[in-house]
Amino acid sequence: MNKRFALLVLSLFSLLSSAVSAKNTLRFNDWFDDATLRLNYIFSGTNATQDIALHTMAVSPTWAGRRVNLDTLLLAGNGQVELCDSASGQRIYIASFSTLFQEWQHSEEATQVRKAFETVQLVPMPKRTVYATLRLYNSRREVVAEMRHRVSPHDILIRRGRAQSKYAATLLHGGDARRGIDLVFVAEGYTEAQKGLFVSDARTAMEALFEHEPFRTLRDRFNIRALFAPSEREDVSRPGQGLWHETPCGSHFHTLYSDRYLMTDKLFQLYDLLESVPTEHVIVLANTPTYGGGGIYNLYAMTSARQAWFRPVVVHEFGHSFAGLADEYFYDDQYETFYPSDVEPWEPNLTTLVDFDSKWANLLGDPEALQHDGVGLFEGGGYQSKGIFRPCFNCRMRTNEYHEFCIVCRQAIEKTIRYHTEPL
């Protein structure tokens, strides 16, 4: 080896080492203040078009999100938000999410009318100017909409200091908000006189979560609060019956014209409530006896708290919103399929076998998993009876009656908890 070549190799090794070192030493305090930047967006379009518009920005004290794995994604999601330093171009934060808008795009209504939906992204407040990029993906994992905009921490139109005085009870203190996972239960459809009932319902929901592994074992990594805001009257809106109530979150049944789909499209209103409370994940508890709810990855979960299946349903919906788990049941009556047969789903508990090695293929040779969990390939999931497979015959993500998450869902939840709380 001649001297010039040796110097070249040494130089390349040094550059590679520096790049690896920079990646491994991306420290939160170097790039961000201990504050939350709220990015409010409007998504609009039809079944075939998507547009993104920035609505407003706001800042609130304390960043309750992850301070590790800042530039690394755990799951691809149906959308992603990315912050890059404006001077160097270095990516300093990325997160993935899903939206009600993208669900709506699979509906028949989306073929007939153009609609707009609110969405919110919470990111750490940068110390210096960054570029925020928002991307939406279709079911083929193709980018179908992208928006890039500049964010200066000194922008005078970033709204500040509008924290409202609200009642928030601490249900579990697992540690410093800077290191734990901050989950907030939000009251919906509870009157002022029912504040105690709401806190009791929130405790019931919390206990239901911690009855399941791996939440039970990793309980000390959570901080849980119950945020109360009163409604003028009990219950939530029921459009099918012509009943509309003014509630803190603006939720209603018949979301996307599905009878039991209980959600809110008033995301700005919901996150206004949460502005003064350290928030990373959200579960809205609706004071209604009618079965309903839903969960959207890295946005929020919702369930009715006065119905018989409250405990299993709140756990199921949090599986969606927290760990990106897909529904494992099927009925084949939706307007359009969600999962093309030649694309591997990003959700960890479904496969089309296109890239099965990235899912639970390793468990098929595990005698303990085969014996105790019955892990395998069971056709049917993601609302489709054919062409898509789930890991076990039954799971909390398939039926309310089943008592636990299957091994694949348990592993996905544990990975999510660790992703939020420790370097991977």
LOLUMTOR-103031 format. One line per field, with one value per residue (C-alpha): x, y, z; residue number from 1; residue in three letters. Coordinates in pm, whole numbers, always signed. Layout:
! residues N
east <- [X,...]
north <- [Y,...]
up <- [Z,...]
k <- [NUM,...]
r <- [ALA,...]
! end
This chain:
! residues 424
east <- [+0,+158,+159,-100,-347,-291,-365,-681,-803,-725,-910,-1218,-1213,-1192,-1488,-1691,-1604,-1702,-2036,-2110,-2001,-2220,-2519,-2459,-2408,-2713,-2798,-3134,-2995,-2763,-3053,-3369,-3513,-3728,-4047,-4302,-4357,-4708,-4749,-5111,-5177,-5474,-5486,-5733,-5817,-6015,-5952,-5687,-5546,-5372,-5270,-5091,-5112,-4955,-5224,-5055,-4772,-4763,-4514,-4583,-4352,-4192,-4113,-4275,-4171,-3872,-3519,-3350,-3347,-3425,-3331,-3453,-3793,-3940,-4234,-4291,-4650,-4877,-4700,-4379,-4261,-3892,-3684,-3351,-3103,-3120,-2745,-2608,-2905,-2863,-3176,-3228,-3575,-3822,-4155,-4425,-4803,-5136,-5442,-5820,-5784,-5600,-5865,-6133,-5954,-6048,-6419,-6677,-6741,-6383,-6466,-6744,-6628,-6317,-6278,-6031,-5911,-5715,-5408,-5144,-4779,-4590,-4213,-3938,-3874,-3555,-3289,-3199,-3383,-3491,-3683,-3986,-4089,-4421,-4482,-4791,-4774,-5033,-5092,-4817,-4566,-4528,-4498,-4817,-4785,-4494,-4453,-4135,-4138,-3898,-3936,-3751,-3765,-3781,-4087,-4319,-4627,-4558,-4827,-4696,-4820,-5187,-5186,-5531,-5611,-5755,-5791,-5539,-5499,-5178,-5270,-4920,-4580,-4323,-4049,-3928,-4140,-3815,-3750,-4091,-4384,-4650,-5003,-5304,-5667,-5904,-6266,-6536,-6907,-6870,-7053,-6894,-7068,-6911,-6547,-6503,-6664,-6418,-6115,-6252,-6299,-5944,-5811,-6010,-5861,-5510,-5557,-5683,-5365,-5139,-5319,-5154,-4793,-4563,-4731,-4739,-4365,-4266,-4519,-4252,-4177,-4515,-4650,-5029,-5261,-5635,-5732,-6083,-6280,-6658,-6937,-7268,-7453,-7377,-7289,-7142,-7291,-7502,-7558,-7764,-8020,-7991,-7822,-7529,-7363,-7096,-6816,-6450,-6318,-6603,-6635,-6926,-7047,-7091,-6739,-6683,-7050,-6962,-7216,-6973,-6677,-6653,-6381,-6316,-6203,-6150,-5781,-5697,-5966,-5838,-5477,-5579,-5703,-5370,-5153,-5064,-5019,-4706,-4841,-4696,-4992,-5364,-5672,-6009,-6273,-6629,-6907,-7153,-7312,-7295,-7012,-6764,-6417,-6105,-5730,-5493,-5119,-4931,-5237,-5496,-5725,-6087,-6339,-6677,-6640,-6992,-7025,-6960,-6646,-6476,-6167,-6070,-6163,-5947,-5652,-5725,-5750,-5430,-5263,-5343,-5245,-4937,-4773,-4918,-5088,-5341,-5683,-5665,-6032,-6187,-6526,-6459,-6730,-6522,-6536,-6168,-5892,-5620,-5341,-5219,-5113,-4769,-4667,-4562,-4770,-4578,-4787,-4591,-4874,-4979,-4796,-4864,-4552,-4377,-4117,-4208,-3851,-3904,-4203,-4231,-4060,-3799,-4070,-4178,-3868,-3920,-4071,-4187,-4372,-4526,-4637,-4764,-4877,-4957,-4771,-4795,-4967,-5343,-5512,-5738,-5668,-5677,-6046,-5952,-6015,-5771,-5410,-5307,-5199,-5194,-4955,-5194,-5547,-5660,-5531,-5650,-5621,-5877,-6149,-6264,-6308,-5943,-5750,-5409,-5196,-5033,-4655,-4596,-4806,-4638,-4297,-4409,-4541,-4223,-4010,-4222,-4179,-3804,-3783,-3934,-3722,-3378,-3127,-3177]
north <- [+0,+334,+635,+835,+544,+488,+852,+831,+524,+692,+1006,+809,+611,+935,+1083,+767,+759,+1123,+1059,+761,+954,+1251,+1022,+848,+1174,+1366,+1520,+1680,+1983,+2070,+2127,+2188,+2388,+2221,+2331,+2196,+2342,+2269,+2263,+2290,+2169,+2135,+1829,+1845,+1652,+1366,+994,+1076,+1416,+1544,+1895,+2014,+2366,+2510,+2674,+2812,+2742,+2762,+2695,+2564,+2494,+2151,+1890,+1562,+1361,+1138,+1273,+965,+819,+1169,+1114,+753,+614,+307,+265,+426,+532,+688,+1021,+1166,+1498,+1583,+1873,+1958,+2221,+2505,+2571,+2219,+2028,+1768,+1584,+1644,+1498,+1270,+1114,+917,+931,+846,+1066,+1056,+1229,+930,+692,+907,+884,+514,+597,+630,+990,+1078,+993,+1250,+1555,+1742,+1781,+1930,+1789,+1938,+1764,+1849,+1757,+1812,+1848,+1975,+2351,+2408,+2645,+2755,+2791,+2461,+2336,+2124,+1874,+1691,+1390,+1179,+827,+617,+247,+163,+353,+624,+992,+1157,+1497,+1690,+2032,+2201,+2524,+2732,+2755,+3023,+3006,+3387,+3403,+3659,+3477,+3160,+3190,+3183,+3182,+3096,+2814,+2768,+2684,+2332,+2053,+1775,+1486,+1283,+913,+769,+929,+698,+960,+1278,+1389,+1430,+1056,+890,+849,+1110,+982,+1207,+1098,+1374,+1414,+1431,+1462,+1484,+1765,+1971,+1750,+1440,+1538,+1259,+1008,+1102,+1059,+720,+620,+732,+515,+221,+272,+298,-24,-197,-99,-228,-560,-632,-710,-542,-236,-414,-489,-144,+51,+270,+430,+608,+930,+939,+1236,+1291,+1625,+1745,+2002,+2011,+1972,+2154,+1825,+1455,+1238,+1320,+1414,+1158,+1279,+972,+1086,+1457,+1529,+1769,+1865,+2124,+1919,+1997,+1776,+1809,+1434,+1246,+905,+826,+948,+880,+768,+458,+412,+306,+516,+774,+1029,+1401,+1603,+1908,+1845,+2211,+2219,+1898,+2015,+2356,+2167,+1989,+2298,+2337,+1965,+1761,+1545,+1269,+1034,+1101,+892,+1067,+911,+974,+971,+767,+422,+349,+128,+320,+462,+455,+505,+683,+623,+896,+1123,+1006,+723,+751,+518,+530,+482,+380,+61,-299,-344,-26,-198,-415,-146,+125,-115,-210,+153,+247,-39,+156,+503,+410,+118,+143,-197,-280,-432,-808,-867,-870,-838,-745,-480,-163,+54,+9,-218,-67,-315,-394,-758,-672,-423,-511,-319,-92,-211,-473,-727,-777,-921,-981,-1206,-958,-894,-1147,-1159,-806,-926,-1240,-1500,-1552,-1671,-1959,-2148,-2066,-2371,-2161,-1913,-2198,-2379,-2090,-1835,-2053,-1809,-1871,-1730,-1689,-1546,-1249,-912,-541,-575,-820,-1195,-1280,-1197,-1064,-1255,-1201,-1373,-1566,-1696,-1449,-1133,-819,-652,-898,-950,-789,-1131,-1232,-1154,-1040,-919,-1190,-1227,-1016,-728,-757,-731,-432,-251,-321,-193,+124,+182,+136,+355,+640,+592,+449,+461,+175]
up <- [+0,-107,+119,-80,-79,+294,+367,+154,+344,+676,+569,+460,+786,+981,+795,+846,+1216,+1252,+1081,+1303,+1610,+1513,+1469,+1800,+1989,+1870,+2205,+2273,+2457,+2169,+1932,+2132,+2420,+2684,+2510,+2261,+1917,+1795,+1417,+1303,+950,+718,+492,+205,-107,-254,-288,-550,-443,-131,-29,+285,+429,+741,+955,+1269,+1512,+1891,+2168,+2517,+2812,+2855,+2592,+2699,+2394,+2346,+2397,+2253,+1901,+1778,+1414,+1392,+1296,+1461,+1220,+880,+949,+687,+724,+861,+1002,+988,+1123,+958,+1071,+817,+822,+785,+650,+924,+1027,+1398,+1454,+1279,+1376,+1196,+1227,+1067,+1012,+988,+650,+505,+640,+479,+144,+135,+167,-109,-4,-100,-462,-464,-271,-163,+213,+463,+794,+1082,+1217,+1476,+1506,+1833,+1790,+2022,+2003,+1802,+1931,+1579,+1250,+1095,+795,+875,+610,+618,+393,+331,+188,+10,+73,-176,+40,-224,-129,-250,-81,+65,+219,+343,+541,+747,+1124,+1315,+1696,+1688,+1463,+1628,+1494,+1690,+1954,+2311,+2666,+2626,+2879,+3027,+3388,+3397,+3646,+3591,+3833,+3840,+3834,+3802,+3840,+3690,+3687,+3524,+3227,+3037,+3055,+3088,+2850,+2926,+2866,+2923,+2959,+2845,+2955,+2687,+2767,+3148,+3329,+3606,+3863,+3705,+3757,+4012,+3776,+3503,+3729,+3836,+3470,+3392,+3675,+3542,+3196,+3341,+3540,+3225,+3038,+3313,+3326,+2991,+2912,+2843,+2999,+3336,+3344,+3214,+3418,+3577,+3239,+3229,+3373,+3352,+3406,+3386,+3228,+3306,+3109,+3166,+2913,+2946,+2925,+2952,+2648,+2306,+1971,+1784,+1427,+1340,+1595,+1513,+1848,+1860,+2191,+2264,+2418,+2493,+2210,+1961,+1909,+1755,+1648,+1276,+1197,+825,+827,+1032,+1315,+1589,+1484,+1764,+1686,+1662,+1364,+1589,+1645,+1712,+1980,+2141,+2151,+2285,+2592,+2626,+2590,+2958,+3030,+2940,+2658,+2444,+2397,+2435,+2520,+2512,+2738,+2621,+2881,+2676,+2716,+2344,+2216,+2005,+1967,+1751,+1754,+1514,+1533,+1718,+1725,+1980,+2089,+2198,+2357,+2526,+2902,+3002,+2799,+2903,+2691,+2816,+2959,+2659,+2407,+2563,+2555,+2193,+2079,+2260,+2073,+1756,+1871,+2074,+1893,+1542,+1570,+1299,+1345,+1303,+1227,+881,+716,+352,+325,+312,+2,-77,+54,+271,+195,-159,-189,-332,-60,+295,+553,+789,+1085,+1282,+1326,+963,+664,+296,+290,+59,+332,+598,+730,+865,+1068,+1286,+1063,+1337,+1579,+1356,+1470,+1838,+2017,+2313,+2091,+1893,+2207,+2422,+2167,+1869,+1646,+1274,+965,+993,+685,+745,+902,+830,+726,+449,+458,+179,+99,+438,+748,+1124,+1370,+1596,+1576,+1842,+2009,+2185,+1840,+1700,+1962,+2285,+2442,+2414,+2731,+2604,+2316,+2106,+2123,+1810,+1944,+2286,+2124,+1915,+2223,+2420,+2133,+2124,+2499,+2475,+2163,+2364,+2674,+2589,+2302,+2057]
k <- [1,2,3,4,5,6,7,8,9,10,11,12,13,14,15,16,17,18,19,20,21,22,23,24,25,26,27,28,29,30,31,32,33,34,35,36,37,38,39,40,41,42,43,44,45,46,47,48,49,50,51,52,53,54,55,56,57,58,59,60,61,62,63,64,65,66,67,68,69,70,71,72,73,74,75,76,77,78,79,80,81,82,83,84,85,86,87,88,89,90,91,92,93,94,95,96,97,98,99,100,101,102,103,104,105,106,107,108,109,110,111,112,113,114,115,116,117,118,119,120,121,122,123,124,125,126,127,128,129,130,131,132,133,134,135,136,137,138,139,140,141,142,143,144,145,146,147,148,149,150,151,152,153,154,155,156,157,158,159,160,161,162,163,164,165,166,167,168,169,170,171,172,173,174,175,176,177,178,179,180,181,182,183,184,185,186,187,188,189,190,191,192,193,194,195,196,197,198,199,200,201,202,203,204,205,206,207,208,209,210,211,212,213,214,215,216,217,218,219,220,221,222,223,224,225,226,227,228,229,230,231,232,233,234,235,236,237,238,239,240,241,242,243,244,245,246,247,248,249,250,251,252,253,254,255,256,257,258,259,260,261,262,263,264,265,266,267,268,269,270,271,272,273,274,275,276,277,278,279,280,281,282,283,284,285,286,287,288,289,290,291,292,293,294,295,296,297,298,299,300,301,302,303,304,305,306,307,308,309,310,311,312,313,314,315,316,317,318,319,320,321,322,323,324,325,326,327,328,329,330,331,332,333,334,335,336,337,338,339,340,341,342,343,344,345,346,347,348,349,350,351,352,353,354,355,356,357,358,359,360,361,362,363,364,365,366,367,368,369,370,371,372,373,374,375,376,377,378,379,380,381,382,383,384,385,386,387,388,389,390,391,392,393,394,395,396,397,398,399,400,401,402,403,404,405,406,407,408,409,410,411,412,413,414,415,416,417,418,419,420,421,422,423,424]
r <- [MET,ASN,LYS,ARG,PHE,ALA,LEU,LEU,VAL,LEU,SER,LEU,PHE,SER,LEU,LEU,SER,SER,ALA,VAL,SER,ALA,LYS,ASN,THR,LEU,ARG,PHE,ASN,ASP,TRP,PHE,ASP,ASP,ALA,THR,LEU,ARG,LEU,ASN,TYR,ILE,PHE,SER,GLY,THR,ASN,ALA,THR,GLN,ASP,ILE,ALA,LEU,HIS,THR,MET,ALA,VAL,SER,PRO,THR,TRP,ALA,GLY,ARG,ARG,VAL,ASN,LEU,ASP,THR,LEU,LEU,LEU,ALA,GLY,ASN,GLY,GLN,VAL,GLU,LEU,CYS,ASP,SER,ALA,SER,GLY,GLN,ARG,ILE,TYR,ILE,ALA,SER,PHE,SER,THR,LEU,PHE,GLN,GLU,TRP,GLN,HIS,SER,GLU,GLU,ALA,THR,GLN,VAL,ARG,LYS,ALA,PHE,GLU,THR,VAL,GLN,LEU,VAL,PRO,MET,PRO,LYS,ARG,THR,VAL,TYR,ALA,THR,LEU,ARG,LEU,TYR,ASN,SER,ARG,ARG,GLU,VAL,VAL,ALA,GLU,MET,ARG,HIS,ARG,VAL,SER,PRO,HIS,ASP,ILE,LEU,ILE,ARG,ARG,GLY,ARG,ALA,GLN,SER,LYS,TYR,ALA,ALA,THR,LEU,LEU,HIS,GLY,GLY,ASP,ALA,ARG,ARG,GLY,ILE,ASP,LEU,VAL,PHE,VAL,ALA,GLU,GLY,TYR,THR,GLU,ALA,GLN,LYS,GLY,LEU,PHE,VAL,SER,ASP,ALA,ARG,THR,ALA,MET,GLU,ALA,LEU,PHE,GLU,HIS,GLU,PRO,PHE,ARG,THR,LEU,ARG,ASP,ARG,PHE,ASN,ILE,ARG,ALA,LEU,PHE,ALA,PRO,SER,GLU,ARG,GLU,ASP,VAL,SER,ARG,PRO,GLY,GLN,GLY,LEU,TRP,HIS,GLU,THR,PRO,CYS,GLY,SER,HIS,PHE,HIS,THR,LEU,TYR,SER,ASP,ARG,TYR,LEU,MET,THR,ASP,LYS,LEU,PHE,GLN,LEU,TYR,ASP,LEU,LEU,GLU,SER,VAL,PRO,THR,GLU,HIS,VAL,ILE,VAL,LEU,ALA,ASN,THR,PRO,THR,TYR,GLY,GLY,GLY,GLY,ILE,TYR,ASN,LEU,TYR,ALA,MET,THR,SER,ALA,ARG,GLN,ALA,TRP,PHE,ARG,PRO,VAL,VAL,VAL,HIS,GLU,PHE,GLY,HIS,SER,PHE,ALA,GLY,LEU,ALA,ASP,GLU,TYR,PHE,TYR,ASP,ASP,GLN,TYR,GLU,THR,PHE,TYR,PRO,SER,ASP,VAL,GLU,PRO,TRP,GLU,PRO,ASN,LEU,THR,THR,LEU,VAL,ASP,PHE,ASP,SER,LYS,TRP,ALA,ASN,LEU,LEU,GLY,ASP,PRO,GLU,ALA,LEU,GLN,HIS,ASP,GLY,VAL,GLY,LEU,PHE,GLU,GLY,GLY,GLY,TYR,GLN,SER,LYS,GLY,ILE,PHE,ARG,PRO,CYS,PHE,ASN,CYS,ARG,MET,ARG,THR,ASN,GLU,TYR,HIS,GLU,PHE,CYS,ILE,VAL,CYS,ARG,GLN,ALA,ILE,GLU,LYS,THR,ILE,ARG,TYR,HIS,THR,GLU,PRO,LEU]
! end
